[in-house]
Amino acid sequence: MKNRLKVLRAEHDLTQAQLAERLNVSRQTINAIEKGKFDPSLPLAFKAARLFKLSIEDIFQDEE
Amino acid sequence: MTHNEPEKSWKANNCRDTKSLAKWTTAWVVTMAIANFGPKFIWQENELLTLLAIVVNLAVGVGMILANKRHLAGLDELQQRIQLNAMAGSLGVGLIVGLSYSNLDVTGLIGFDAEISHLVIIMALTYMVGILLGNRKYQ
């Protein structure tokens, strides 16, 4: 699954640690999601969408 | 974008759970040592004290299990996945290697007794390797 998390984070001038704090996860998790190594759960994807005031599809895209 | 602080920092909760688990684990190891060495070195084989030490060790062990459960529940989803994979590896290796080791003992192919402590060491090492590999995979 592709995602725009890194771009959105940069647009909002947030570090990985700051975004992790806001989403209540570890920095390692943010890093793994940004690198496409780990797909977040639906609740975490919703949380990110709420934080950036976007829809889930605006952040995460299915690669198929 | 909202900049509200989360109600209680995930990091703080994680830190509290880790410290709690460390305390329970230390207490369990200490009570285990007392239950093992106490009869010989402290209370000269008094059966009542030995039984009491074993019961205390068991009770502290239950506390450690609950602390571990809280710790795991407080991890985030990636960390839980790493833990799950490490524990699956540890359980699988423990079962397979443990039974093969037991067979070696039962059939007399090894000249010493297959001790449960050897199995615990294998499982602990497998778990640690699993955690290291999991963390490296998601770096």
N, CA and C atoms of all chains as a GROMACS GRO file, in nm:
protein
  609
    1MET      N    1   0.085  -0.121   0.000
    1MET     CA    2   0.000   0.000   0.000
    1MET      C    3   0.088   0.126   0.000
    2LYS      N    4   0.057   0.218  -0.092
    2LYS     CA    5   0.133   0.344  -0.097
    2LYS      C    6   0.070   0.444  -0.001
    3ASN      N    7   0.150   0.539   0.042
    3ASN     CA    8   0.090   0.642   0.126
    3ASN      C    9   0.165   0.775   0.113
    4ARG      N   10   0.096   0.883   0.151
    4ARG     CA   11   0.153   1.018   0.140
    4ARG      C   12   0.190   1.074   0.277
    5LEU      N   13   0.212   0.986   0.370
    5LEU     CA   14   0.234   1.030   0.507
    5LEU      C   15   0.357   1.121   0.519
    6LYS      N   16   0.463   1.083   0.450
    6LYS     CA   17   0.587   1.161   0.459
    6LYS      C   18   0.567   1.303   0.404
    7VAL      N   19   0.495   1.310   0.291
    7VAL     CA   20   0.469   1.440   0.229
    7VAL      C   21   0.381   1.526   0.320
    8LEU      N   22   0.275   1.465   0.372
    8LEU     CA   23   0.184   1.539   0.460
    8LEU      C   24   0.256   1.585   0.588
    9ARG      N   25   0.341   1.499   0.638
    9ARG     CA   26   0.417   1.534   0.759
    9ARG      C   27   0.507   1.655   0.731
   10ALA      N   28   0.570   1.652   0.614
   10ALA     CA   29   0.658   1.765   0.579
   10ALA      C   30   0.578   1.892   0.559
   11GLU      N   31   0.461   1.879   0.495
   11GLU     CA   32   0.374   1.997   0.473
   11GLU      C   33   0.331   2.060   0.605
   12HIS      N   34   0.312   1.977   0.706
   12HIS     CA   35   0.268   2.029   0.836
   12HIS      C   36   0.386   2.052   0.930
   13ASP      N   37   0.506   2.040   0.874
   13ASP     CA   38   0.627   2.069   0.950
   13ASP      C   39   0.636   1.986   1.080
   14LEU      N   40   0.613   1.858   1.064
   14LEU     CA   41   0.618   1.769   1.181
   14LEU      C   42   0.734   1.671   1.166
   15THR      N   43   0.798   1.640   1.274
   15THR     CA   44   0.900   1.534   1.272
   15THR      C   45   0.828   1.400   1.288
   16GLN      N   46   0.899   1.292   1.263
   16GLN     CA   47   0.838   1.160   1.283
   16GLN      C   48   0.798   1.142   1.430
   17ALA      N   49   0.882   1.191   1.518
   17ALA     CA   50   0.853   1.177   1.662
   17ALA      C   51   0.726   1.255   1.700
   18GLN      N   52   0.711   1.374   1.643
   18GLN     CA   53   0.591   1.455   1.675
   18GLN      C   54   0.464   1.390   1.621
   19LEU      N   55   0.474   1.338   1.498
   19LEU     CA   56   0.357   1.271   1.440
   19LEU      C   57   0.324   1.145   1.522
   20ALA      N   58   0.428   1.073   1.561
   20ALA     CA   59   0.408   0.951   1.641
   20ALA      C   60   0.335   0.986   1.771
   21GLU      N   61   0.377   1.095   1.833
   21GLU     CA   62   0.315   1.139   1.959
   21GLU      C   63   0.167   1.171   1.938
   22ARG      N   64   0.137   1.238   1.827
   22ARG     CA   65  -0.002   1.276   1.802
   22ARG      C   66  -0.090   1.156   1.767
   23LEU      N   67  -0.028   1.054   1.709
   23LEU     CA   68  -0.106   0.935   1.672
   23LEU      C   69  -0.098   0.825   1.778
   24ASN      N   70  -0.027   0.854   1.885
   24ASN     CA   71  -0.011   0.757   1.995
   24ASN      C   72   0.053   0.625   1.950
   25VAL      N   73   0.157   0.637   1.870
   25VAL     CA   74   0.233   0.518   1.830
   25VAL      C   75   0.382   0.551   1.845
   26SER      N   76   0.467   0.453   1.818
   26SER     CA   77   0.611   0.477   1.829
   26SER      C   78   0.663   0.543   1.700
   27ARG      N   79   0.779   0.608   1.711
   27ARG     CA   80   0.840   0.668   1.592
   27ARG      C   81   0.875   0.560   1.491
   28GLN      N   82   0.913   0.443   1.542
   28GLN     CA   83   0.946   0.329   1.455
   28GLN      C   84   0.827   0.293   1.365
   29THR      N   85   0.707   0.302   1.420
   29THR     CA   86   0.587   0.269   1.342
   29THR      C   87   0.565   0.371   1.230
   30ILE      N   88   0.582   0.498   1.262
   30ILE     CA   89   0.567   0.603   1.159
   30ILE      C   90   0.669   0.580   1.048
   31ASN      N   91   0.792   0.554   1.088
   31ASN     CA   92   0.899   0.530   0.990
   31ASN      C   93   0.867   0.410   0.901
   32ALA      N   94   0.819   0.301   0.962
   32ALA     CA   95   0.788   0.180   0.886
   32ALA      C   96   0.671   0.204   0.789
   33ILE      N   97   0.573   0.283   0.832
   33ILE     CA   98   0.458   0.313   0.743
   33ILE      C   99   0.507   0.399   0.626
   34GLU      N  100   0.586   0.501   0.656
   34GLU     CA  101   0.636   0.591   0.550
   34GLU      C  102   0.718   0.515   0.445
   35LYS      N  103   0.794   0.416   0.493
   35LYS     CA  104   0.877   0.338   0.401
   35LYS      C  105   0.800   0.226   0.331
   36GLY      N  106   0.671   0.213   0.365
   36GLY     CA  107   0.589   0.109   0.303
   36GLY      C  108   0.619  -0.030   0.355
   37LYS      N  109   0.686  -0.037   0.469
   37LYS     CA  110   0.719  -0.169   0.525
   37LYS      C  111   0.607  -0.223   0.612
   38PHE      N  112   0.518  -0.134   0.653
   38PHE     CA  113   0.411  -0.175   0.744
   38PHE      C  114   0.282  -0.101   0.707
   39ASP      N  115   0.174  -0.177   0.692
   39ASP     CA  116   0.043  -0.116   0.664
   39ASP      C  117  -0.031  -0.094   0.796
   40PRO      N  118  -0.077   0.028   0.819
   40PRO     CA  119  -0.145   0.055   0.947
   40PRO      C  120  -0.283  -0.010   0.952
   41SER      N  121  -0.333  -0.027   1.074
   41SER     CA  122  -0.468  -0.078   1.092
   41SER      C  123  -0.567   0.030   1.049
   42LEU      N  124  -0.693  -0.008   1.034
   42LEU     CA  125  -0.796   0.089   0.995
   42LEU      C  126  -0.812   0.200   1.101
   43PRO      N  127  -0.815   0.165   1.231
   43PRO     CA  128  -0.825   0.273   1.331
   43PRO      C  129  -0.709   0.373   1.323
   44LEU      N  130  -0.588   0.324   1.298
   44LEU     CA  131  -0.474   0.415   1.290
   44LEU      C  132  -0.482   0.500   1.163
   45ALA      N  133  -0.528   0.439   1.054
   45ALA     CA  134  -0.545   0.514   0.930
   45ALA      C  135  -0.650   0.624   0.948
   46PHE      N  136  -0.759   0.592   1.019
   46PHE     CA  137  -0.864   0.693   1.047
   46PHE      C  138  -0.807   0.806   1.133
   47LYS      N  139  -0.725   0.768   1.230
   47LYS     CA  140  -0.664   0.867   1.320
   47LYS      C  141  -0.578   0.965   1.239
   48ALA      N  142  -0.497   0.909   1.147
   48ALA     CA  143  -0.412   0.993   1.063
   48ALA      C  144  -0.497   1.083   0.975
   49ALA      N  145  -0.605   1.027   0.922
   49ALA     CA  146  -0.695   1.105   0.835
   49ALA      C  147  -0.758   1.220   0.912
   50ARG      N  148  -0.800   1.191   1.034
   50ARG     CA  149  -0.860   1.296   1.118
   50ARG      C  150  -0.758   1.404   1.149
   51LEU      N  151  -0.637   1.363   1.178
   51LEU     CA  152  -0.531   1.458   1.215
   51LEU      C  153  -0.504   1.554   1.100
   52PHE      N  154  -0.496   1.501   0.978
   52PHE     CA  155  -0.466   1.586   0.862
   52PHE      C  156  -0.592   1.640   0.795
   53LYS      N  157  -0.707   1.607   0.851
   53LYS     CA  158  -0.836   1.651   0.797
   53LYS      C  159  -0.851   1.612   0.650
   54LEU      N  160  -0.822   1.487   0.625
   54LEU     CA  161  -0.834   1.431   0.490
   54LEU      C  162  -0.911   1.299   0.500
   55SER      N  163  -0.945   1.245   0.383
   55SER     CA  164  -1.005   1.111   0.387
   55SER      C  165  -0.892   1.009   0.384
   56ILE      N  166  -0.923   0.886   0.424
   56ILE     CA  167  -0.820   0.781   0.425
   56ILE      C  168  -0.760   0.764   0.285
   57GLU      N  169  -0.848   0.770   0.183
   57GLU     CA  170  -0.800   0.750   0.045
   57GLU      C  171  -0.703   0.860   0.001
   58ASP      N  172  -0.714   0.976   0.064
   58ASP     CA  173  -0.620   1.085   0.030
   58ASP      C  174  -0.479   1.057   0.084
   59ILE      N  175  -0.472   0.970   0.182
   59ILE     CA  176  -0.341   0.940   0.244
   59ILE      C  177  -0.288   0.803   0.200
   60PHE      N  178  -0.378   0.706   0.199
   60PHE     CA  179  -0.335   0.569   0.166
   60PHE      C  180  -0.401   0.523   0.035
   61GLN      N  181  -0.318   0.467  -0.054
   61GLN     CA  182  -0.371   0.418  -0.180
   61GLN      C  183  -0.331   0.271  -0.200
   62ASP      N  184  -0.430   0.194  -0.243
   62ASP     CA  185  -0.404   0.053  -0.275
   62ASP      C  186  -0.317   0.047  -0.400
   63GLU      N  187  -0.216  -0.037  -0.402
   63GLU     CA  188  -0.124  -0.042  -0.517
   63GLU      C  189  -0.178  -0.125  -0.633
   64GLU      N  190  -0.286  -0.204  -0.607
   64GLU     CA  191  -0.338  -0.288  -0.717
   64GLU      C  192  -0.407  -0.204  -0.822
   65MET      N  193  -0.544   2.128   1.087
   65MET     CA  194  -0.494   2.017   1.170
   65MET      C  195  -0.501   2.055   1.317
   66THR      N  196  -0.552   1.963   1.400
   66THR     CA  197  -0.561   1.994   1.542
   66THR      C  198  -0.426   1.967   1.609
   67HIS      N  199  -0.398   2.050   1.706
   67HIS     CA  200  -0.271   2.031   1.778
   67HIS      C  201  -0.293   1.997   1.924
   68ASN      N  202  -0.412   1.939   1.952
   68ASN     CA  203  -0.441   1.902   2.091
   68ASN      C  204  -0.345   1.792   2.136
   69GLU      N  205  -0.299   1.802   2.260
   69GLU     CA  206  -0.212   1.698   2.315
   69GLU      C  207  -0.296   1.574   2.343
   70PRO      N  208  -0.243   1.456   2.317
   70PRO     CA  209  -0.318   1.335   2.350
   70PRO      C  210  -0.343   1.330   2.500
   71GLU      N  211  -0.460   1.270   2.538
   71GLU     CA  212  -0.500   1.270   2.679
   71GLU      C  213  -0.386   1.224   2.771
   72LYS      N  214  -0.323   1.115   2.738
   72LYS     CA  215  -0.210   1.066   2.818
   72LYS      C  216  -0.110   1.011   2.719
   73SER      N  217   0.011   1.059   2.726
   73SER     CA  218   0.112   1.021   2.628
   73SER      C  219   0.130   0.870   2.618
   74TRP      N  220   0.127   0.821   2.498
   74TRP     CA  221   0.148   0.679   2.473
   74TRP      C  222   0.284   0.637   2.528
   75LYS      N  223   0.382   0.724   2.508
   75LYS     CA  224   0.518   0.696   2.554
   75LYS      C  225   0.523   0.679   2.706
   76ALA      N  226   0.451   0.768   2.775
   76ALA     CA  227   0.450   0.763   2.922
   76ALA      C  228   0.387   0.634   2.971
   77ASN      N  229   0.275   0.596   2.907
   77ASN     CA  230   0.208   0.471   2.945
   77ASN      C  231   0.298   0.351   2.920
   78ASN      N  232   0.366   0.354   2.804
   78ASN     CA  233   0.455   0.245   2.767
   78ASN      C  234   0.571   0.233   2.867
   79CYS      N  235   0.623   0.347   2.905
   79CYS     CA  236   0.733   0.352   3.001
   79CYS      C  237   0.688   0.295   3.137
   80ARG      N  238   0.567   0.334   3.180
   80ARG     CA  239   0.513   0.285   3.308
   80ARG      C  240   0.495   0.134   3.304
   81ASP      N  241   0.439   0.083   3.192
   81ASP     CA  242   0.415  -0.062   3.180
   81ASP      C  243   0.548  -0.139   3.176
   82THR      N  244   0.648  -0.083   3.109
   82THR     CA  245   0.778  -0.150   3.100
   82THR      C  246   0.843  -0.158   3.238
   83LYS      N  247   0.836  -0.047   3.313
   83LYS     CA  248   0.893  -0.046   3.448
   83LYS      C  249   0.821  -0.147   3.538
   84SER      N  250   0.689  -0.152   3.525
   84SER     CA  251   0.610  -0.244   3.606
   84SER      C  252   0.650  -0.388   3.574
   85LEU      N  253   0.665  -0.418   3.445
   85LEU     CA  254   0.705  -0.554   3.405
   85LEU      C  255   0.844  -0.588   3.457
   86ALA      N  256   0.935  -0.489   3.453
   86ALA     CA  257   1.072  -0.512   3.503
   86ALA      C  258   1.069  -0.544   3.653
   87LYS      N  259   0.985  -0.471   3.728
   87LYS     CA  260   0.976  -0.495   3.873
   87LYS      C  261   0.920  -0.634   3.902
   88TRP      N  262   0.814  -0.672   3.831
   88TRP     CA  263   0.754  -0.804   3.854
   88TRP      C  264   0.850  -0.915   3.814
   89THR      N  265   0.923  -0.893   3.704
   89THR     CA  266   1.018  -0.996   3.659
   89THR      C  267   1.131  -1.013   3.760
   90THR      N  268   1.182  -0.900   3.811
   90THR     CA  269   1.288  -0.906   3.912
   90THR      C  270   1.238  -0.980   4.036
   91ALA      N  271   1.116  -0.945   4.079
   91ALA     CA  272   1.059  -1.010   4.198
   91ALA      C  273   1.044  -1.160   4.174
   92TRP      N  274   1.003  -1.197   4.055
   92TRP     CA  275   0.984  -1.339   4.023
   92TRP      C  276   1.118  -1.414   4.026
   93VAL      N  277   1.220  -1.353   3.967
   93VAL     CA  278   1.353  -1.417   3.966
   93VAL      C  279   1.406  -1.433   4.109
   94VAL      N  280   1.388  -1.329   4.191
   94VAL     CA  281   1.436  -1.334   4.329
   94VAL      C  282   1.362  -1.442   4.408
   95THR      N  283   1.227  -1.446   4.394
   95THR     CA  284   1.150  -1.547   4.469
   95THR      C  285   1.179  -1.688   4.416
   96MET      N  286   1.211  -1.697   4.287
   96MET     CA  287   1.250  -1.827   4.228
   96MET      C  288   1.382  -1.875   4.291
   97ALA      N  289   1.477  -1.782   4.303
   97ALA     CA  290   1.607  -1.816   4.362
   97ALA      C  291   1.589  -1.857   4.509
   98ILE      N  292   1.502  -1.783   4.580
   98ILE     CA  293   1.479  -1.816   4.721
   98ILE      C  294   1.415  -1.955   4.734
   99ALA      N  295   1.316  -1.982   4.647
   99ALA     CA  296   1.249  -2.112   4.653
   99ALA      C  297   1.345  -2.226   4.618
  100ASN      N  298   1.443  -2.198   4.530
  100ASN     CA  299   1.538  -2.301   4.488
  100ASN      C  300   1.650  -2.324   4.589
  101PHE      N  301   1.708  -2.214   4.635
  101PHE     CA  302   1.826  -2.226   4.722
  101PHE      C  303   1.795  -2.216   4.871
  102GLY      N  304   1.677  -2.160   4.903
  102GLY     CA  305   1.640  -2.143   5.043
  102GLY      C  306   1.643  -2.271   5.124
  103PRO      N  307   1.581  -2.381   5.076
  103PRO     CA  308   1.577  -2.504   5.155
  103PRO      C  309   1.716  -2.551   5.198
  104LYS      N  310   1.815  -2.534   5.112
  104LYS     CA  311   1.948  -2.585   5.144
  104LYS      C  312   2.032  -2.485   5.224
  105PHE      N  313   2.022  -2.356   5.184
  105PHE     CA  314   2.114  -2.258   5.241
  105PHE      C  315   2.054  -2.166   5.348
  106ILE      N  316   1.920  -2.157   5.355
  106ILE     CA  317   1.862  -2.062   5.452
  106ILE      C  318   1.784  -2.132   5.564
  107TRP      N  319   1.689  -2.221   5.528
  107TRP     CA  320   1.606  -2.278   5.634
  107TRP      C  321   1.620  -2.430   5.650
  108GLN      N  322   1.730  -2.484   5.610
  108GLN     CA  323   1.765  -2.625   5.636
  108GLN      C  324   1.648  -2.723   5.614
  109GLU      N  325   1.595  -2.719   5.492
  109GLU     CA  326   1.496  -2.818   5.445
  109GLU      C  327   1.363  -2.816   5.522
  110ASN      N  328   1.328  -2.709   5.590
  110ASN     CA  329   1.198  -2.702   5.655
  110ASN      C  330   1.089  -2.704   5.548
  111GLU      N  331   1.005  -2.806   5.549
  111GLU     CA  332   0.909  -2.826   5.439
  111GLU      C  333   0.805  -2.715   5.430
  112LEU      N  334   0.761  -2.667   5.548
  112LEU     CA  335   0.658  -2.562   5.548
  112LEU      C  336   0.712  -2.435   5.481
  113LEU      N  337   0.836  -2.399   5.518
  113LEU     CA  338   0.896  -2.278   5.458
  113LEU      C  339   0.920  -2.297   5.307
  114THR      N  340   0.957  -2.419   5.270
  114THR     CA  341   0.980  -2.449   5.128
  114THR      C  342   0.849  -2.433   5.050
  115LEU      N  343   0.742  -2.490   5.106
  115LEU     CA  344   0.611  -2.481   5.040
  115LEU      C  345   0.568  -2.334   5.030
  116LEU      N  346   0.589  -2.260   5.137
  116LEU     CA  347   0.553  -2.118   5.139
  116LEU      C  348   0.630  -2.041   5.031
  117ALA      N  349   0.760  -2.071   5.019
  117ALA     CA  350   0.842  -2.002   4.919
  117ALA      C  351   0.794  -2.032   4.777
  118ILE      N  352   0.754  -2.158   4.755
  118ILE     CA  353   0.705  -2.197   4.621
  118ILE      C  354   0.572  -2.128   4.591
  119VAL      N  355   0.485  -2.120   4.691
  119VAL     CA  356   0.355  -2.055   4.672
  119VAL      C  357   0.375  -1.905   4.643
  120VAL      N  358   0.466  -1.843   4.718
  120VAL     CA  359   0.494  -1.700   4.694
  120VAL      C  360   0.550  -1.680   4.554
  121ASN      N  361   0.640  -1.768   4.512
  121ASN     CA  362   0.698  -1.760   4.378
  121ASN      C  363   0.589  -1.774   4.271
  122LEU      N  364   0.498  -1.867   4.295
  122LEU     CA  365   0.388  -1.888   4.200
  122LEU      C  366   0.299  -1.764   4.192
  123ALA      N  367   0.267  -1.707   4.308
  123ALA     CA  368   0.181  -1.588   4.313
  123ALA      C  369   0.249  -1.470   4.241
  124VAL      N  370   0.377  -1.453   4.267
  124VAL     CA  371   0.450  -1.343   4.199
  124VAL      C  372   0.455  -1.370   4.049
  125GLY      N  373   0.464  -1.498   4.011
  125GLY     CA  374   0.463  -1.535   3.870
  125GLY      C  375   0.333  -1.494   3.802
  126VAL      N  376   0.222  -1.512   3.873
  126VAL     CA  377   0.092  -1.470   3.818
  126VAL      C  378   0.092  -1.318   3.797
  127GLY      N  379   0.147  -1.246   3.895
  127GLY     CA  380   0.159  -1.100   3.882
  127GLY      C  381   0.243  -1.062   3.761
  128MET      N  382   0.349  -1.138   3.738
  128MET     CA  383   0.437  -1.109   3.623
  128MET      C  384   0.363  -1.133   3.491
  129ILE      N  385   0.284  -1.239   3.488
  129ILE     CA  386   0.206  -1.267   3.365
  129ILE      C  387   0.110  -1.152   3.336
  130LEU      N  388   0.042  -1.105   3.440
  130LEU     CA  389  -0.053  -0.995   3.422
  130LEU      C  390   0.018  -0.867   3.379
  131ALA      N  391   0.136  -0.842   3.438
  131ALA     CA  392   0.214  -0.722   3.400
  131ALA      C  393   0.259  -0.734   3.255
  132ASN      N  394   0.296  -0.855   3.213
  132ASN     CA  395   0.337  -0.876   3.074
  132ASN      C  396   0.219  -0.854   2.980
  133LYS      N  397   0.102  -0.899   3.021
  133LYS     CA  398  -0.020  -0.882   2.940
  133LYS      C  399  -0.050  -0.732   2.923
  134ARG      N  400  -0.040  -0.658   3.033
  134ARG     CA  401  -0.064  -0.512   3.026
  134ARG      C  402   0.039  -0.447   2.935
  135HIS      N  403   0.165  -0.491   2.948
  135HIS     CA  404   0.272  -0.434   2.867
  135HIS      C  405   0.246  -0.458   2.719
  136LEU      N  406   0.207  -0.581   2.684
  136LEU     CA  407   0.180  -0.613   2.544
  136LEU      C  408   0.060  -0.534   2.491
  137ALA      N  409  -0.044  -0.522   2.574
  137ALA     CA  410  -0.164  -0.450   2.532
  137ALA      C  411  -0.133  -0.302   2.509
  138GLY      N  412  -0.033  -0.250   2.579
  138GLY     CA  413   0.000  -0.107   2.568
  138GLY      C  414   0.093  -0.075   2.452
  139LEU      N  415   0.146  -0.178   2.387
  139LEU     CA  416   0.236  -0.153   2.274
  139LEU      C  417   0.154  -0.108   2.153
  140ASP      N  418   0.219  -0.041   2.058
  140ASP     CA  419   0.145  -0.004   1.938
  140ASP      C  420   0.139  -0.124   1.843
  141GLU      N  421   0.064  -0.108   1.733
  141GLU     CA  422   0.036  -0.225   1.649
  141GLU      C  423   0.160  -0.287   1.584
  142LEU      N  424   0.258  -0.207   1.549
  142LEU     CA  425   0.381  -0.264   1.490
  142LEU      C  426   0.459  -0.341   1.595
  143GLN      N  427   0.471  -0.283   1.713
  143GLN     CA  428   0.544  -0.350   1.821
  143GLN      C  429   0.474  -0.481   1.861
  144GLN      N  430   0.341  -0.479   1.860
  144GLN     CA  431   0.266  -0.602   1.892
  144GLN      C  432   0.294  -0.709   1.787
  145ARG      N  433   0.305  -0.667   1.660
  145ARG     CA  434   0.334  -0.764   1.554
  145ARG      C  435   0.473  -0.825   1.574
  146ILE      N  436   0.570  -0.740   1.607
  146ILE     CA  437   0.706  -0.789   1.631
  146ILE      C  438   0.706  -0.889   1.747
  147GLN      N  439   0.634  -0.854   1.853
  147GLN     CA  440   0.625  -0.943   1.969
  147GLN      C  441   0.558  -1.075   1.932
  148LEU      N  442   0.449  -1.066   1.857
  148LEU     CA  443   0.374  -1.186   1.817
  148LEU      C  444   0.463  -1.281   1.737
  149ASN      N  445   0.536  -1.225   1.639
  149ASN     CA  446   0.625  -1.308   1.557
  149ASN      C  447   0.736  -1.372   1.642
  150ALA      N  448   0.792  -1.293   1.733
  150ALA     CA  449   0.900  -1.344   1.818
  150ALA      C  450   0.847  -1.456   1.909
  151MET      N  451   0.727  -1.435   1.964
  151MET     CA  452   0.670  -1.536   2.055
  151MET      C  453   0.629  -1.661   1.979
  152ALA      N  454   0.581  -1.643   1.855
  152ALA     CA  455   0.544  -1.760   1.773
  152ALA      C  456   0.669  -1.844   1.745
  153GLY      N  457   0.778  -1.775   1.712
  153GLY     CA  458   0.905  -1.846   1.686
  153GLY      C  459   0.953  -1.918   1.810
  154SER      N  460   0.945  -1.850   1.923
  154SER     CA  461   0.991  -1.906   2.049
  154SER      C  462   0.908  -2.030   2.088
  155LEU      N  463   0.777  -2.018   2.074
  155LEU     CA  464   0.688  -2.130   2.108
  155LEU      C  465   0.712  -2.248   2.014
  156GLY      N  466   0.723  -2.220   1.884
  156GLY     CA  467   0.746  -2.327   1.786
  156GLY      C  468   0.878  -2.397   1.808
  157VAL      N  469   0.983  -2.320   1.824
  157VAL     CA  470   1.116  -2.379   1.846
  157VAL      C  471   1.117  -2.455   1.978
  158GLY      N  472   1.054  -2.396   2.080
  158GLY     CA  473   1.048  -2.462   2.211
  158GLY      C  474   0.981  -2.598   2.202
  159LEU      N  475   0.871  -2.605   2.130
  159LEU     CA  476   0.796  -2.730   2.116
  159LEU      C  477   0.876  -2.833   2.036
  160ILE      N  478   0.922  -2.792   1.918
  160ILE     CA  479   0.991  -2.886   1.828
  160ILE      C  480   1.126  -2.930   1.886
  161VAL      N  481   1.208  -2.833   1.924
  161VAL     CA  482   1.340  -2.866   1.979
  161VAL      C  483   1.325  -2.939   2.112
  162GLY      N  484   1.229  -2.894   2.192
  162GLY     CA  485   1.208  -2.956   2.324
  162GLY      C  486   1.174  -3.104   2.311
  163LEU      N  487   1.083  -3.137   2.218
  163LEU     CA  488   1.044  -3.277   2.203
  163LEU      C  489   1.157  -3.360   2.142
  164SER      N  490   1.229  -3.301   2.047
  164SER     CA  491   1.343  -3.374   1.989
  164SER      C  492   1.449  -3.400   2.096
  165TYR      N  493   1.472  -3.299   2.178
  165TYR     CA  494   1.570  -3.310   2.287
  165TYR      C  495   1.527  -3.419   2.385
  166SER      N  496   1.396  -3.422   2.413
  166SER     CA  497   1.343  -3.524   2.503
  166SER      C  498   1.362  -3.663   2.442
  167ASN      N  499   1.339  -3.674   2.310
  167ASN     CA  500   1.359  -3.803   2.242
  167ASN      C  501   1.504  -3.849   2.252
  168LEU      N  502   1.597  -3.753   2.239
  168LEU     CA  503   1.739  -3.787   2.251
  168LEU      C  504   1.768  -3.846   2.388
  169ASP      N  505   1.702  -3.790   2.489
  169ASP     CA  506   1.722  -3.837   2.627
  169ASP      C  507   1.658  -3.974   2.646
  170VAL      N  508   1.531  -3.985   2.603
  170VAL     CA  509   1.455  -4.110   2.623
  170VAL      C  510   1.523  -4.228   2.552
  171THR      N  511   1.575  -4.202   2.432
  171THR     CA  512   1.638  -4.310   2.354
  171THR      C  513   1.783  -4.335   2.396
  172GLY      N  514   1.831  -4.255   2.487
  172GLY     CA  515   1.966  -4.275   2.538
  172GLY      C  516   2.077  -4.229   2.444
  173LEU      N  517   2.042  -4.143   2.348
  173LEU     CA  518   2.143  -4.096   2.254
  173LEU      C  519   2.231  -3.985   2.313
  174ILE      N  520   2.185  -3.925   2.423
  174ILE     CA  521   2.271  -3.830   2.494
  174ILE      C  522   2.298  -3.886   2.633
  175GLY      N  523   2.415  -3.857   2.681
  175GLY     CA  524   2.457  -3.918   2.807
  175GLY      C  525   2.420  -3.838   2.931
  176PHE      N  526   2.331  -3.742   2.917
  176PHE     CA  527   2.289  -3.662   3.034
  176PHE      C  528   2.138  -3.642   3.027
  177ASP      N  529   2.079  -3.595   3.139
  177ASP     CA  530   1.935  -3.573   3.144
  177ASP      C  531   1.897  -3.446   3.069
  178ALA      N  532   1.786  -3.451   2.994
  178ALA     CA  533   1.733  -3.331   2.928
  178ALA      C  534   1.664  -3.246   3.034
  179GLU      N  535   1.727  -3.136   3.071
  179GLU     CA  536   1.672  -3.051   3.177
  179GLU      C  537   1.577  -2.946   3.119
  180ILE      N  538   1.474  -2.913   3.197
  180ILE     CA  539   1.377  -2.810   3.154
  180ILE      C  540   1.447  -2.674   3.137
  181SER      N  541   1.553  -2.653   3.218
  181SER     CA  542   1.623  -2.524   3.209
  181SER      C  543   1.689  -2.504   3.072
  182HIS      N  544   1.730  -2.615   3.008
  182HIS     CA  545   1.789  -2.605   2.873
  182HIS      C  546   1.684  -2.553   2.775
  183LEU      N  547   1.562  -2.603   2.792
  183LEU     CA  548   1.453  -2.562   2.704
  183LEU      C  549   1.421  -2.414   2.724
  184VAL      N  550   1.421  -2.372   2.851
  184VAL     CA  551   1.393  -2.231   2.881
  184VAL      C  552   1.498  -2.141   2.816
  185ILE      N  553   1.624  -2.186   2.821
  185ILE     CA  554   1.733  -2.107   2.760
  185ILE      C  555   1.712  -2.097   2.608
  186ILE      N  556   1.680  -2.210   2.544
  186ILE     CA  557   1.657  -2.211   2.399
  186ILE      C  558   1.542  -2.116   2.362
  187MET      N  559   1.432  -2.124   2.440
  187MET     CA  560   1.316  -2.040   2.411
  187MET      C  561   1.349  -1.891   2.430
  188ALA      N  562   1.425  -1.861   2.536
  188ALA     CA  563   1.462  -1.722   2.561
  188ALA      C  564   1.552  -1.668   2.450
  189LEU      N  565   1.647  -1.751   2.406
  189LEU     CA  566   1.738  -1.707   2.299
  189LEU      C  567   1.660  -1.688   2.168
  190THR      N  568   1.568  -1.782   2.139
  190THR     CA  569   1.488  -1.771   2.016
  190THR      C  570   1.402  -1.644   2.020
  191TYR      N  571   1.346  -1.616   2.137
  191TYR     CA  572   1.262  -1.496   2.151
  191TYR      C  573   1.345  -1.370   2.128
  192MET      N  574   1.466  -1.366   2.186
  192MET     CA  575   1.551  -1.247   2.170
  192MET      C  576   1.593  -1.228   2.025
  193VAL      N  577   1.627  -1.339   1.958
  193VAL     CA  578   1.664  -1.330   1.815
  193VAL      C  579   1.543  -1.281   1.735
  194GLY      N  580   1.425  -1.331   1.768
  194GLY     CA  581   1.302  -1.289   1.700
  194GLY      C  582   1.277  -1.140   1.715
  195ILE      N  583   1.299  -1.089   1.835
  195ILE     CA  584   1.278  -0.945   1.860
  195ILE      C  585   1.381  -0.864   1.779
  196LEU      N  586   1.506  -0.909   1.779
  196LEU     CA  587   1.610  -0.836   1.704
  196LEU      C  588   1.579  -0.836   1.554
  197LEU      N  589   1.541  -0.952   1.500
  197LEU     CA  590   1.510  -0.961   1.357
  197LEU      C  591   1.388  -0.876   1.322
  198GLY      N  592   1.287  -0.881   1.410
  198GLY     CA  593   1.165  -0.802   1.386
  198GLY      C  594   1.195  -0.653   1.384
  199ASN      N  595   1.274  -0.609   1.480
  199ASN     CA  596   1.308  -0.466   1.484
  199ASN      C  597   1.390  -0.426   1.363
  200ARG      N  598   1.479  -0.516   1.318
  200ARG     CA  599   1.562  -0.484   1.201
  200ARG      C  600   1.476  -0.478   1.074
  201LYS      N  601   1.379  -0.568   1.067
  201LYS     CA  602   1.292  -0.572   0.949
  201LYS      C  603   1.214  -0.441   0.932
  202TYR      N  604   1.169  -0.383   1.042
  202TYR     CA  605   1.085  -0.263   1.033
  202TYR      C  606   1.161  -0.134   1.062
  203GLN      N  607   1.294  -0.140   1.051
  203GLN     CA  608   1.374  -0.017   1.075
  203GLN      C  609   1.352   0.086   0.967
   0.00000   0.00000   0.00000
